[in-house]
Amino acid sequence: MAMRFPLTDLLDEQESYNFLLKTLHPDGMKCKQGHALPPDQKPHDRRRDPIFDYRCRICGNVFNLFTDTVWQGSQYDCRKIVLIVRGVAQSTSTST
Ligand SMILES: [Zn+2]
């Protein structure tokens, strides 16, 4: 029987974002220069809610959840990426 992924029904976009934030940035988001995002900083661009862009206060680089990850430039929403990440993790664990 094929394994089912009910995640899209369980996770909303914001929950998926939070999951990816913890997975991709366990130490918190940083700009390309490695400057940490202050926890109180407001987003620079909210058009892709909840994937906000932030402008680094130190160097001025704009970055978001996917900056410097394989998902940079992707147009997938967070839920889709969670599904892909889970799928990759599962196939990796079953092939070893
Ligand atoms: Zn910076």
PDB file of the backbone (N, CA, C, O) and the ligand in Angstrom, with CONECT records:
HET     ZN  A 101       1
ATOM      1  N   MET A   1       0.840  -1.196   0.000  1.00  0.00           N
ATOM      2  CA  MET A   1       0.000   0.000   0.000  1.00  0.00           C
ATOM      3  C   MET A   1       0.873   1.243   0.000  1.00  0.00           C
ATOM      4  O   MET A   1       1.849   1.333   0.745  1.00  0.00           O
ATOM      5  N   ALA A   2       0.516   2.185  -0.833  1.00  0.00           N
ATOM      6  CA  ALA A   2       1.306   3.405  -0.946  1.00  0.00           C
ATOM      7  C   ALA A   2       1.188   4.241   0.327  1.00  0.00           C
ATOM      8  O   ALA A   2       0.127   4.336   0.945  1.00  0.00           O
ATOM      9  N   MET A   3       2.310   4.839   0.691  1.00  0.00           N
ATOM     10  CA  MET A   3       2.297   5.693   1.868  1.00  0.00           C
ATOM     11  C   MET A   3       1.652   7.034   1.531  1.00  0.00           C
ATOM     12  O   MET A   3       1.924   7.636   0.493  1.00  0.00           O
ATOM     13  N   ARG A   4       0.819   7.465   2.408  1.00  0.00           N
ATOM     14  CA  ARG A   4       0.137   8.728   2.155  1.00  0.00           C
ATOM     15  C   ARG A   4       0.756   9.846   2.981  1.00  0.00           C
ATOM     16  O   ARG A   4       1.249   9.632   4.089  1.00  0.00           O
ATOM     17  N   PHE A   5       0.715  11.035   2.414  1.00  0.00           N
ATOM     18  CA  PHE A   5       1.227  12.208   3.111  1.00  0.00           C
ATOM     19  C   PHE A   5       0.073  13.169   3.398  1.00  0.00           C
ATOM     20  O   PHE A   5      -0.262  14.008   2.562  1.00  0.00           O
ATOM     21  N   PRO A   6      -0.514  13.049   4.545  1.00  0.00           N
ATOM     22  CA  PRO A   6      -1.646  13.929   4.856  1.00  0.00           C
ATOM     23  C   PRO A   6      -1.212  15.316   5.307  1.00  0.00           C
ATOM     24  O   PRO A   6      -2.033  16.109   5.769  1.00  0.00           O
ATOM     25  N   LEU A   7       0.089  15.611   5.173  1.00  0.00           N
ATOM     26  CA  LEU A   7       0.618  16.854   5.727  1.00  0.00           C
ATOM     27  C   LEU A   7      -0.071  18.099   5.196  1.00  0.00           C
ATOM     28  O   LEU A   7      -0.304  19.050   5.942  1.00  0.00           O
ATOM     29  N   THR A   8      -0.397  18.099   3.909  1.00  0.00           N
ATOM     30  CA  THR A   8      -0.993  19.320   3.369  1.00  0.00           C
ATOM     31  C   THR A   8      -2.310  19.634   4.036  1.00  0.00           C
ATOM     32  O   THR A   8      -2.734  20.789   4.073  1.00  0.00           O
ATOM     33  N   ASP A   9      -2.966  18.603   4.570  1.00  0.00           N
ATOM     34  CA  ASP A   9      -4.225  18.863   5.252  1.00  0.00           C
ATOM     35  C   ASP A   9      -3.997  19.316   6.688  1.00  0.00           C
ATOM     36  O   ASP A   9      -4.840  19.978   7.295  1.00  0.00           O
ATOM     37  N   LEU A  10      -2.836  18.942   7.211  1.00  0.00           N
ATOM     38  CA  LEU A  10      -2.585  19.213   8.624  1.00  0.00           C
ATOM     39  C   LEU A  10      -1.861  20.529   8.855  1.00  0.00           C
ATOM     40  O   LEU A  10      -2.114  21.235   9.832  1.00  0.00           O
ATOM     41  N   LEU A  11      -0.960  20.843   7.943  1.00  0.00           N
ATOM     42  CA  LEU A  11      -0.155  22.034   8.128  1.00  0.00           C
ATOM     43  C   LEU A  11      -0.706  23.182   7.295  1.00  0.00           C
ATOM     44  O   LEU A  11      -0.957  23.026   6.100  1.00  0.00           O
ATOM     45  N   ASP A  12      -0.888  24.311   7.915  1.00  0.00           N
ATOM     46  CA  ASP A  12      -1.200  25.466   7.091  1.00  0.00           C
ATOM     47  C   ASP A  12       0.116  26.130   6.671  1.00  0.00           C
ATOM     48  O   ASP A  12       1.199  25.714   7.083  1.00  0.00           O
ATOM     49  N   GLU A  13      -0.004  27.152   5.855  1.00  0.00           N
ATOM     50  CA  GLU A  13       1.197  27.757   5.285  1.00  0.00           C
ATOM     51  C   GLU A  13       2.120  28.326   6.371  1.00  0.00           C
ATOM     52  O   GLU A  13       3.343  28.224   6.279  1.00  0.00           O
ATOM     53  N   GLN A  14       1.514  28.919   7.390  1.00  0.00           N
ATOM     54  CA  GLN A  14       2.327  29.496   8.463  1.00  0.00           C
ATOM     55  C   GLN A  14       3.042  28.407   9.257  1.00  0.00           C
ATOM     56  O   GLN A  14       4.201  28.577   9.636  1.00  0.00           O
ATOM     57  N   GLU A  15       2.363  27.296   9.511  1.00  0.00           N
ATOM     58  CA  GLU A  15       3.004  26.195  10.242  1.00  0.00           C
ATOM     59  C   GLU A  15       4.132  25.591   9.409  1.00  0.00           C
ATOM     60  O   GLU A  15       5.176  25.210   9.940  1.00  0.00           O
ATOM     61  N   SER A  16       3.906  25.509   8.089  1.00  0.00           N
ATOM     62  CA  SER A  16       4.949  24.999   7.210  1.00  0.00           C
ATOM     63  C   SER A  16       6.162  25.922   7.231  1.00  0.00           C
ATOM     64  O   SER A  16       7.308  25.473   7.256  1.00  0.00           O
ATOM     65  N   TYR A  17       5.886  27.206   7.221  1.00  0.00           N
ATOM     66  CA  TYR A  17       6.968  28.191   7.295  1.00  0.00           C
ATOM     67  C   TYR A  17       7.775  27.997   8.577  1.00  0.00           C
ATOM     68  O   TYR A  17       9.006  27.986   8.551  1.00  0.00           O
ATOM     69  N   ASN A  18       7.074  27.846   9.686  1.00  0.00           N
ATOM     70  CA  ASN A  18       7.762  27.675  10.967  1.00  0.00           C
ATOM     71  C   ASN A  18       8.616  26.409  10.969  1.00  0.00           C
ATOM     72  O   ASN A  18       9.723  26.394  11.507  1.00  0.00           O
ATOM     73  N   PHE A  19       8.085  25.345  10.358  1.00  0.00           N
ATOM     74  CA  PHE A  19       8.833  24.089  10.264  1.00  0.00           C
ATOM     75  C   PHE A  19      10.109  24.292   9.450  1.00  0.00           C
ATOM     76  O   PHE A  19      11.188  23.853   9.850  1.00  0.00           O
ATOM     77  N   LEU A  20       9.974  24.966   8.298  1.00  0.00           N
ATOM     78  CA  LEU A  20      11.133  25.181   7.437  1.00  0.00           C
ATOM     79  C   LEU A  20      12.142  26.111   8.106  1.00  0.00           C
ATOM     80  O   LEU A  20      13.352  25.947   7.948  1.00  0.00           O
ATOM     81  N   LEU A  21      11.636  27.076   8.844  1.00  0.00           N
ATOM     82  CA  LEU A  21      12.540  27.985   9.546  1.00  0.00           C
ATOM     83  C   LEU A  21      13.425  27.214  10.521  1.00  0.00           C
ATOM     84  O   LEU A  21      14.630  27.455  10.600  1.00  0.00           O
ATOM     85  N   LYS A  22      12.829  26.292  11.257  1.00  0.00           N
ATOM     86  CA  LYS A  22      13.595  25.489  12.221  1.00  0.00           C
ATOM     87  C   LYS A  22      14.528  24.517  11.509  1.00  0.00           C
ATOM     88  O   LYS A  22      15.632  24.240  11.978  1.00  0.00           O
ATOM     89  N   THR A  23      14.063  23.995  10.355  1.00  0.00           N
ATOM     90  CA  THR A  23      14.836  22.985   9.648  1.00  0.00           C
ATOM     91  C   THR A  23      16.013  23.609   8.900  1.00  0.00           C
ATOM     92  O   THR A  23      17.139  23.118   8.971  1.00  0.00           O
ATOM     93  N   LEU A  24      15.733  24.702   8.179  1.00  0.00           N
ATOM     94  CA  LEU A  24      16.758  25.327   7.348  1.00  0.00           C
ATOM     95  C   LEU A  24      17.673  26.237   8.160  1.00  0.00           C
ATOM     96  O   LEU A  24      18.835  26.437   7.808  1.00  0.00           O
ATOM     97  N   HIS A  25      17.143  26.783   9.239  1.00  0.00           N
ATOM     98  CA  HIS A  25      17.898  27.768  10.013  1.00  0.00           C
ATOM     99  C   HIS A  25      17.787  27.471  11.507  1.00  0.00           C
ATOM    100  O   HIS A  25      17.170  28.228  12.257  1.00  0.00           O
ATOM    101  N   PRO A  26      18.386  26.366  11.927  1.00  0.00           N
ATOM    102  CA  PRO A  26      18.276  26.012  13.353  1.00  0.00           C
ATOM    103  C   PRO A  26      18.854  27.083  14.274  1.00  0.00           C
ATOM    104  O   PRO A  26      18.475  27.169  15.442  1.00  0.00           O
ATOM    105  N   ASP A  27      19.767  27.895  13.754  1.00  0.00           N
ATOM    106  CA  ASP A  27      20.340  28.964  14.576  1.00  0.00           C
ATOM    107  C   ASP A  27      19.703  30.321  14.283  1.00  0.00           C
ATOM    108  O   ASP A  27      20.185  31.350  14.756  1.00  0.00           O
ATOM    109  N   GLY A  28      18.623  30.324  13.504  1.00  0.00           N
ATOM    110  CA  GLY A  28      17.974  31.573  13.158  1.00  0.00           C
ATOM    111  C   GLY A  28      18.396  32.047  11.776  1.00  0.00           C
ATOM    112  O   GLY A  28      19.447  31.659  11.267  1.00  0.00           O
ATOM    113  N   MET A  29      17.563  32.890  11.176  1.00  0.00           N
ATOM    114  CA  MET A  29      17.863  33.401   9.840  1.00  0.00           C
ATOM    115  C   MET A  29      19.024  34.378   9.866  1.00  0.00           C
ATOM    116  O   MET A  29      19.213  35.140  10.814  1.00  0.00           O
ATOM    117  N   LYS A  30      19.801  34.325   8.778  1.00  0.00           N
ATOM    118  CA  LYS A  30      20.931  35.244   8.637  1.00  0.00           C
ATOM    119  C   LYS A  30      20.938  35.781   7.217  1.00  0.00           C
ATOM    120  O   LYS A  30      20.397  35.150   6.308  1.00  0.00           O
ATOM    121  N   CYS A  31      21.544  36.937   7.022  1.00  0.00           N
ATOM    122  CA  CYS A  31      21.716  37.454   5.670  1.00  0.00           C
ATOM    123  C   CYS A  31      22.885  36.718   5.020  1.00  0.00           C
ATOM    124  O   CYS A  31      23.534  35.885   5.652  1.00  0.00           O
ATOM    125  N   LYS A  32      23.147  37.035   3.744  1.00  0.00           N
ATOM    126  CA  LYS A  32      24.209  36.342   3.020  1.00  0.00           C
ATOM    127  C   LYS A  32      25.580  36.562   3.646  1.00  0.00           C
ATOM    128  O   LYS A  32      26.487  35.746   3.479  1.00  0.00           O
ATOM    129  N   GLN A  33      25.724  37.659   4.360  1.00  0.00           N
ATOM    130  CA  GLN A  33      26.999  37.955   5.010  1.00  0.00           C
ATOM    131  C   GLN A  33      27.088  37.319   6.399  1.00  0.00           C
ATOM    132  O   GLN A  33      28.101  37.444   7.087  1.00  0.00           O
ATOM    133  N   GLY A  34      26.020  36.640   6.794  1.00  0.00           N
ATOM    134  CA  GLY A  34      26.060  35.940   8.074  1.00  0.00           C
ATOM    135  C   GLY A  34      25.612  36.762   9.259  1.00  0.00           C
ATOM    136  O   GLY A  34      25.793  36.352  10.406  1.00  0.00           O
ATOM    137  N   HIS A  35      25.021  37.932   8.994  1.00  0.00           N
ATOM    138  CA  HIS A  35      24.508  38.740  10.097  1.00  0.00           C
ATOM    139  C   HIS A  35      23.163  38.176  10.552  1.00  0.00           C
ATOM    140  O   HIS A  35      22.269  37.957   9.734  1.00  0.00           O
ATOM    141  N   ALA A  36      23.024  37.949  11.822  1.00  0.00           N
ATOM    142  CA  ALA A  36      21.800  37.358  12.354  1.00  0.00           C
ATOM    143  C   ALA A  36      20.642  38.346  12.268  1.00  0.00           C
ATOM    144  O   ALA A  36      20.817  39.555  12.420  1.00  0.00           O
ATOM    145  N   LEU A  37      19.463  37.801  12.022  1.00  0.00           N
ATOM    146  CA  LEU A  37      18.255  38.623  12.003  1.00  0.00           C
ATOM    147  C   LEU A  37      17.818  38.901  13.439  1.00  0.00           C
ATOM    148  O   LEU A  37      17.556  37.964  14.193  1.00  0.00           O
ATOM    149  N   PRO A  38      17.735  40.166  13.826  1.00  0.00           N
ATOM    150  CA  PRO A  38      17.266  40.456  15.191  1.00  0.00           C
ATOM    151  C   PRO A  38      15.825  39.995  15.348  1.00  0.00           C
ATOM    152  O   PRO A  38      15.010  40.187  14.445  1.00  0.00           O
ATOM    153  N   PRO A  39      15.503  39.387  16.487  1.00  0.00           N
ATOM    154  CA  PRO A  39      14.156  38.826  16.669  1.00  0.00           C
ATOM    155  C   PRO A  39      13.057  39.883  16.600  1.00  0.00           C
ATOM    156  O   PRO A  39      11.897  39.550  16.361  1.00  0.00           O
ATOM    157  N   ASP A  40      13.406  41.146  16.805  1.00  0.00           N
ATOM    158  CA  ASP A  40      12.366  42.182  16.811  1.00  0.00           C
ATOM    159  C   ASP A  40      12.245  42.894  15.467  1.00  0.00           C
ATOM    160  O   ASP A  40      11.471  43.842  15.327  1.00  0.00           O
ATOM    161  N   GLN A  41      13.023  42.427  14.465  1.00  0.00           N
ATOM    162  CA  GLN A  41      13.018  43.158  13.195  1.00  0.00           C
ATOM    163  C   GLN A  41      11.751  42.917  12.390  1.00  0.00           C
ATOM    164  O   GLN A  41      11.284  41.785  12.268  1.00  0.00           O
ATOM    165  N   LYS A  42      11.207  43.985  11.850  1.00  0.00           N
ATOM    166  CA  LYS A  42      10.003  43.901  11.021  1.00  0.00           C
ATOM    167  C   LYS A  42      10.387  43.549   9.583  1.00  0.00           C
ATOM    168  O   LYS A  42      11.460  43.932   9.116  1.00  0.00           O
ATOM    169  N   PRO A  43       9.503  42.813   8.874  1.00  0.00           N
ATOM    170  CA  PRO A  43       9.806  42.448   7.488  1.00  0.00           C
ATOM    171  C   PRO A  43       9.937  43.674   6.596  1.00  0.00           C
ATOM    172  O   PRO A  43       9.314  44.711   6.823  1.00  0.00           O
ATOM    173  N   HIS A  44      10.765  43.516   5.577  1.00  0.00           N
ATOM    174  CA  HIS A  44      10.979  44.557   4.588  1.00  0.00           C
ATOM    175  C   HIS A  44       9.923  44.476   3.493  1.00  0.00           C
ATOM    176  O   HIS A  44       9.525  45.497   2.933  1.00  0.00           O
ATOM    177  N   ASP A  45       9.468  43.255   3.187  1.00  0.00           N
ATOM    178  CA  ASP A  45       8.521  43.033   2.094  1.00  0.00           C
ATOM    179  C   ASP A  45       7.594  41.886   2.490  1.00  0.00           C
ATOM    180  O   ASP A  45       8.048  40.771   2.748  1.00  0.00           O
ATOM    181  N   ARG A  46       6.294  42.169   2.534  1.00  0.00           N
ATOM    182  CA  ARG A  46       5.320  41.158   2.986  1.00  0.00           C
ATOM    183  C   ARG A  46       4.512  40.576   1.837  1.00  0.00           C
ATOM    184  O   ARG A  46       3.498  39.921   2.079  1.00  0.00           O
ATOM    185  N   ARG A  47       4.933  40.797   0.587  1.00  0.00           N
ATOM    186  CA  ARG A  47       4.080  40.391  -0.536  1.00  0.00           C
ATOM    187  C   ARG A  47       3.907  38.889  -0.627  1.00  0.00           C
ATOM    188  O   ARG A  47       2.881  38.419  -1.120  1.00  0.00           O
ATOM    189  N   ARG A  48       4.898  38.113  -0.156  1.00  0.00           N
ATOM    190  CA  ARG A  48       4.792  36.651  -0.277  1.00  0.00           C
ATOM    191  C   ARG A  48       4.409  36.017   1.043  1.00  0.00           C
ATOM    192  O   ARG A  48       4.828  34.900   1.345  1.00  0.00           O
ATOM    193  N   ASP A  49       3.624  36.714   1.822  1.00  0.00           N
ATOM    194  CA  ASP A  49       3.175  36.227   3.116  1.00  0.00           C
ATOM    195  C   ASP A  49       2.949  34.717   3.116  1.00  0.00           C
ATOM    196  O   ASP A  49       2.215  34.254   2.243  1.00  0.00           O
ATOM    197  N   PRO A  50       3.509  33.911   4.013  1.00  0.00           N
ATOM    198  CA  PRO A  50       4.312  34.344   5.157  1.00  0.00           C
ATOM    199  C   PRO A  50       5.811  34.399   4.889  1.00  0.00           C
ATOM    200  O   PRO A  50       6.597  34.549   5.825  1.00  0.00           O
ATOM    201  N   ILE A  51       6.225  34.281   3.615  1.00  0.00           N
ATOM    202  CA  ILE A  51       7.657  34.310   3.316  1.00  0.00           C
ATOM    203  C   ILE A  51       8.080  35.770   3.177  1.00  0.00           C
ATOM    204  O   ILE A  51       8.164  36.298   2.068  1.00  0.00           O
ATOM    205  N   PHE A  52       8.340  36.400   4.284  1.00  0.00           N
ATOM    206  CA  PHE A  52       8.709  37.801   4.278  1.00  0.00           C
ATOM    207  C   PHE A  52      10.172  37.994   3.908  1.00  0.00           C
ATOM    208  O   PHE A  52      11.030  37.170   4.227  1.00  0.00           O
ATOM    209  N   ASP A  53      10.431  39.097   3.230  1.00  0.00           N
ATOM    210  CA  ASP A  53      11.818  39.496   2.997  1.00  0.00           C
ATOM    211  C   ASP A  53      12.263  40.428   4.125  1.00  0.00           C
ATOM    212  O   ASP A  53      11.488  41.241   4.629  1.00  0.00           O
ATOM    213  N   TYR A  54      13.516  40.284   4.499  1.00  0.00           N
ATOM    214  CA  TYR A  54      14.094  41.146   5.521  1.00  0.00           C
ATOM    215  C   TYR A  54      15.312  41.857   4.956  1.00  0.00           C
ATOM    216  O   TYR A  54      16.051  41.281   4.157  1.00  0.00           O
ATOM    217  N   ARG A  55      15.526  43.094   5.360  1.00  0.00           N
ATOM    218  CA  ARG A  55      16.711  43.816   4.938  1.00  0.00           C
ATOM    219  C   ARG A  55      17.666  43.897   6.121  1.00  0.00           C
ATOM    220  O   ARG A  55      17.319  44.390   7.194  1.00  0.00           O
ATOM    221  N   CYS A  56      18.876  43.399   5.895  1.00  0.00           N
ATOM    222  CA  CYS A  56      19.866  43.377   6.973  1.00  0.00           C
ATOM    223  C   CYS A  56      20.179  44.802   7.428  1.00  0.00           C
ATOM    224  O   CYS A  56      20.434  45.690   6.614  1.00  0.00           O
ATOM    225  N   ARG A  57      20.155  44.996   8.740  1.00  0.00           N
ATOM    226  CA  ARG A  57      20.443  46.325   9.285  1.00  0.00           C
ATOM    227  C   ARG A  57      21.921  46.660   9.186  1.00  0.00           C
ATOM    228  O   ARG A  57      22.292  47.832   9.257  1.00  0.00           O
ATOM    229  N   ILE A  58      22.761  45.669   9.026  1.00  0.00           N
ATOM    230  CA  ILE A  58      24.203  45.899   9.035  1.00  0.00           C
ATOM    231  C   ILE A  58      24.733  46.120   7.627  1.00  0.00           C
ATOM    232  O   ILE A  58      25.459  47.084   7.384  1.00  0.00           O
ATOM    233  N   CYS A  59      24.376  45.226   6.683  1.00  0.00           N
ATOM    234  CA  CYS A  59      24.953  45.320   5.344  1.00  0.00           C
ATOM    235  C   CYS A  59      23.930  45.680   4.279  1.00  0.00           C
ATOM    236  O   CYS A  59      24.310  45.970   3.145  1.00  0.00           O
ATOM    237  N   GLY A  60      22.633  45.670   4.613  1.00  0.00           N
ATOM    238  CA  GLY A  60      21.620  46.090   3.654  1.00  0.00           C
ATOM    239  C   GLY A  60      21.154  45.008   2.705  1.00  0.00           C
ATOM    240  O   GLY A  60      20.268  45.264   1.889  1.00  0.00           O
ATOM    241  N   ASN A  61      21.711  43.806   2.774  1.00  0.00           N
ATOM    242  CA  ASN A  61      21.237  42.713   1.930  1.00  0.00           C
ATOM    243  C   ASN A  61      19.805  42.344   2.284  1.00  0.00           C
ATOM    244  O   ASN A  61      19.430  42.315   3.456  1.00  0.00           O
ATOM    245  N   VAL A  62      19.003  42.060   1.250  1.00  0.00           N
ATOM    246  CA  VAL A  62      17.650  41.572   1.472  1.00  0.00           C
ATOM    247  C   VAL A  62      17.681  40.049   1.424  1.00  0.00           C
ATOM    248  O   VAL A  62      18.276  39.460   0.523  1.00  0.00           O
ATOM    249  N   PHE A  63      17.051  39.435   2.376  1.00  0.00           N
ATOM    250  CA  PHE A  63      17.081  37.973   2.442  1.00  0.00           C
ATOM    251  C   PHE A  63      15.759  37.472   2.993  1.00  0.00           C
ATOM    252  O   PHE A  63      14.965  38.235   3.544  1.00  0.00           O
ATOM    253  N   ASN A  64      15.536  36.159   2.832  1.00  0.00           N
ATOM    254  CA  ASN A  64      14.332  35.541   3.399  1.00  0.00           C
ATOM    255  C   ASN A  64      14.647  34.111   3.785  1.00  0.00           C
ATOM    256  O   ASN A  64      15.805  33.694   3.804  1.00  0.00           O
ATOM    257  N   LEU A  65      13.595  33.367   4.091  1.00  0.00           N
ATOM    258  CA  LEU A  65      13.728  31.989   4.562  1.00  0.00           C
ATOM    259  C   LEU A  65      14.615  31.141   3.660  1.00  0.00           C
ATOM    260  O   LEU A  65      15.322  30.255   4.139  1.00  0.00           O
ATOM    261  N   PHE A  66      14.581  31.407   2.353  1.00  0.00           N
ATOM    262  CA  PHE A  66      15.239  30.521   1.399  1.00  0.00           C
ATOM    263  C   PHE A  66      16.599  31.013   0.928  1.00  0.00           C
ATOM    264  O   PHE A  66      17.261  30.334   0.144  1.00  0.00           O
ATOM    265  N   THR A  67      17.019  32.161   1.385  1.00  0.00           N
ATOM    266  CA  THR A  67      18.317  32.682   0.977  1.00  0.00           C
ATOM    267  C   THR A  67      19.429  31.713   1.375  1.00  0.00           C
ATOM    268  O   THR A  67      19.493  31.262   2.519  1.00  0.00           O
ATOM    269  N   ASP A  68      20.301  31.400   0.419  1.00  0.00           N
ATOM    270  CA  ASP A  68      21.422  30.494   0.657  1.00  0.00           C
ATOM    271  C   ASP A  68      20.980  29.072   0.985  1.00  0.00           C
ATOM    272  O   ASP A  68      21.705  28.333   1.651  1.00  0.00           O
ATOM    273  N   THR A  69      19.796  28.688   0.519  1.00  0.00           N
ATOM    274  CA  THR A  69      19.381  27.286   0.590  1.00  0.00           C
ATOM    275  C   THR A  69      19.090  26.821  -0.833  1.00  0.00           C
ATOM    276  O   THR A  69      19.090  27.625  -1.766  1.00  0.00           O
ATOM    277  N   VAL A  70      18.844  25.524  -0.999  1.00  0.00           N
ATOM    278  CA  VAL A  70      18.530  25.010  -2.333  1.00  0.00           C
ATOM    279  C   VAL A  70      17.210  25.580  -2.837  1.00  0.00           C
ATOM    280  O   VAL A  70      16.914  25.490  -4.028  1.00  0.00           O
ATOM    281  N   TRP A  71      16.422  26.162  -1.951  1.00  0.00           N
ATOM    282  CA  TRP A  71      15.101  26.662  -2.324  1.00  0.00           C
ATOM    283  C   TRP A  71      15.140  28.121  -2.745  1.00  0.00           C
ATOM    284  O   TRP A  71      14.101  28.708  -3.046  1.00  0.00           O
ATOM    285  N   GLN A  72      16.331  28.712  -2.769  1.00  0.00           N
ATOM    286  CA  GLN A  72      16.430  30.105  -3.167  1.00  0.00           C
ATOM    287  C   GLN A  72      15.882  30.279  -4.582  1.00  0.00           C
ATOM    288  O   GLN A  72      16.256  29.540  -5.492  1.00  0.00           O
ATOM    289  N   GLY A  73      15.000  31.253  -4.763  1.00  0.00           N
ATOM    290  CA  GLY A  73      14.415  31.502  -6.074  1.00  0.00           C
ATOM    291  C   GLY A  73      13.242  30.619  -6.401  1.00  0.00           C
ATOM    292  O   GLY A  73      12.594  30.810  -7.429  1.00  0.00           O
ATOM    293  N   SER A  74      12.951  29.650  -5.544  1.00  0.00           N
ATOM    294  CA  SER A  74      11.824  28.765  -5.789  1.00  0.00           C
ATOM    295  C   SER A  74      10.506  29.511  -5.651  1.00  0.00           C
ATOM    296  O   SER A  74      10.378  30.423  -4.835  1.00  0.00           O
ATOM    297  N   GLN A  75       9.539  29.116  -6.452  1.00  0.00           N
ATOM    298  CA  GLN A  75       8.209  29.713  -6.349  1.00  0.00           C
ATOM    299  C   GLN A  75       7.241  28.790  -5.619  1.00  0.00           C
ATOM    300  O   GLN A  75       6.051  29.090  -5.516  1.00  0.00           O
ATOM    301  N   TYR A  76       7.749  27.664  -5.111  1.00  0.00           N
ATOM    302  CA  TYR A  76       6.884  26.785  -4.324  1.00  0.00           C
ATOM    303  C   TYR A  76       6.442  27.503  -3.067  1.00  0.00           C
ATOM    304  O   TYR A  76       7.159  28.351  -2.536  1.00  0.00           O
ATOM    305  N   ASP A  77       5.254  27.157  -2.595  1.00  0.00           N
ATOM    306  CA  ASP A  77       4.880  27.660  -1.289  1.00  0.00           C
ATOM    307  C   ASP A  77       5.465  26.732  -0.219  1.00  0.00           C
ATOM    308  O   ASP A  77       6.000  25.667  -0.526  1.00  0.00           O
ATOM    309  N   CYS A  78       5.354  27.151   1.014  1.00  0.00           N
ATOM    310  CA  CYS A  78       6.011  26.425   2.098  1.00  0.00           C
ATOM    311  C   CYS A  78       5.478  25.010   2.244  1.00  0.00           C
ATOM    312  O   CYS A  78       6.240  24.081   2.513  1.00  0.00           O
ATOM    313  N   ARG A  79       4.177  24.843   2.069  1.00  0.00           N
ATOM    314  CA  ARG A  79       3.613  23.500   2.237  1.00  0.00           C
ATOM    315  C   ARG A  79       4.200  22.521   1.234  1.00  0.00           C
ATOM    316  O   ARG A  79       4.525  21.384   1.577  1.00  0.00           O
ATOM    317  N   LYS A  80       4.334  22.975  -0.025  1.00  0.00           N
ATOM    318  CA  LYS A  80       4.902  22.125  -1.064  1.00  0.00           C
ATOM    319  C   LYS A  80       6.338  21.730  -0.707  1.00  0.00           C
ATOM    320  O   LYS A  80       6.736  20.579  -0.886  1.00  0.00           O
ATOM    321  N   ILE A  81       7.092  22.677  -0.210  1.00  0.00           N
ATOM    322  CA  ILE A  81       8.492  22.394   0.114  1.00  0.00           C
ATOM    323  C   ILE A  81       8.583  21.430   1.296  1.00  0.00           C
ATOM    324  O   ILE A  81       9.449  20.555   1.314  1.00  0.00           O
ATOM    325  N   VAL A  82       7.697  21.583   2.282  1.00  0.00           N
ATOM    326  CA  VAL A  82       7.695  20.637   3.396  1.00  0.00           C
ATOM    327  C   VAL A  82       7.475  19.221   2.878  1.00  0.00           C
ATOM    328  O   VAL A  82       8.131  18.282   3.329  1.00  0.00           O
ATOM    329  N   LEU A  83       6.565  19.070   1.944  1.00  0.00           N
ATOM    330  CA  LEU A  83       6.296  17.747   1.379  1.00  0.00           C
ATOM    331  C   LEU A  83       7.532  17.189   0.683  1.00  0.00           C
ATOM    332  O   LEU A  83       7.863  16.014   0.841  1.00  0.00           O
ATOM    333  N   ILE A  84       8.209  18.028  -0.082  1.00  0.00           N
ATOM    334  CA  ILE A  84       9.404  17.576  -0.803  1.00  0.00           C
ATOM    335  C   ILE A  84      10.505  17.209   0.190  1.00  0.00           C
ATOM    336  O   ILE A  84      11.155  16.173   0.053  1.00  0.00           O
ATOM    337  N   VAL A  85      10.706  18.064   1.185  1.00  0.00           N
ATOM    338  CA  VAL A  85      11.746  17.801   2.185  1.00  0.00           C
ATOM    339  C   VAL A  85      11.465  16.492   2.910  1.00  0.00           C
ATOM    340  O   VAL A  85      12.369  15.684   3.123  1.00  0.00           O
ATOM    341  N   ARG A  86      10.214  16.290   3.285  1.00  0.00           N
ATOM    342  CA  ARG A  86       9.847  15.042   3.958  1.00  0.00           C
ATOM    343  C   ARG A  86      10.082  13.837   3.039  1.00  0.00           C
ATOM    344  O   ARG A  86      10.578  12.799   3.478  1.00  0.00           O
ATOM    345  N   GLY A  87       9.721  13.987   1.758  1.00  0.00           N
ATOM    346  CA  GLY A  87       9.893  12.902   0.817  1.00  0.00           C
ATOM    347  C   GLY A  87      11.361  12.537   0.658  1.00  0.00           C
ATOM    348  O   GLY A  87      11.711  11.357   0.625  1.00  0.00           O
ATOM    349  N   VAL A  88      12.225  13.552   0.560  1.00  0.00           N
ATOM    350  CA  VAL A  88      13.656  13.317   0.433  1.00  0.00           C
ATOM    351  C   VAL A  88      14.195  12.631   1.672  1.00  0.00           C
ATOM    352  O   VAL A  88      14.987  11.694   1.574  1.00  0.00           O
ATOM    353  N   ALA A  89      13.770  13.094   2.834  1.00  0.00           N
ATOM    354  CA  ALA A  89      14.240  12.515   4.085  1.00  0.00           C
ATOM    355  C   ALA A  89      13.830  11.061   4.176  1.00  0.00           C
ATOM    356  O   ALA A  89      14.608  10.220   4.627  1.00  0.00           O
ATOM    357  N   GLN A  90      12.610  10.756   3.748  1.00  0.00           N
ATOM    358  CA  GLN A  90      12.128   9.382   3.846  1.00  0.00           C
ATOM    359  C   GLN A  90      12.855   8.460   2.893  1.00  0.00           C
ATOM    360  O   GLN A  90      13.236   7.352   3.269  1.00  0.00           O
ATOM    361  N   SER A  91      13.059   8.916   1.630  1.00  0.00           N
ATOM    362  CA  SER A  91      13.719   8.046   0.664  1.00  0.00           C
ATOM    363  C   SER A  91      15.183   7.842   1.053  1.00  0.00           C
ATOM    364  O   SER A  91      15.756   6.786   0.783  1.00  0.00           O
ATOM    365  N   THR A  92      15.791   8.850   1.688  1.00  0.00           N
ATOM    366  CA  THR A  92      17.167   8.702   2.141  1.00  0.00           C
ATOM    367  C   THR A  92      17.254   7.674   3.261  1.00  0.00           C
ATOM    368  O   THR A  92      18.170   6.852   3.277  1.00  0.00           O
ATOM    369  N   SER A  93      16.323   7.712   4.185  1.00  0.00           N
ATOM    370  CA  SER A  93      16.416   6.810   5.320  1.00  0.00           C
ATOM    371  C   SER A  93      16.085   5.381   4.921  1.00  0.00           C
ATOM    372  O   SER A  93      16.570   4.448   5.563  1.00  0.00           O
ATOM    373  N   THR A  94      15.269   5.171   3.874  1.00  0.00           N
ATOM    374  CA  THR A  94      14.926   3.817   3.495  1.00  0.00           C
ATOM    375  C   THR A  94      15.981   3.196   2.580  1.00  0.00           C
ATOM    376  O   THR A  94      16.044   1.973   2.452  1.00  0.00           O
ATOM    377  N   SER A  95      16.817   4.035   1.935  1.00  0.00           N
ATOM    378  CA  SER A  95      17.806   3.487   0.993  1.00  0.00           C
ATOM    379  C   SER A  95      19.133   3.208   1.674  1.00  0.00           C
ATOM    380  O   SER A  95      20.053   2.701   1.032  1.00  0.00           O
ATOM    381  N   THR A  96      19.260   3.526   2.959  1.00  0.00           N
ATOM    382  CA  THR A  96      20.526   3.253   3.644  1.00  0.00           C
ATOM    383  C   THR A  96      20.376   2.111   4.634  1.00  0.00           C
ATOM    384  O   THR A  96      21.342   1.743   5.302  1.00  0.00           O
TER     385      THR A  96
HETATM  386 ZN    ZN A 101      24.102  41.542   6.714  1.00  0.00          ZN2+
END
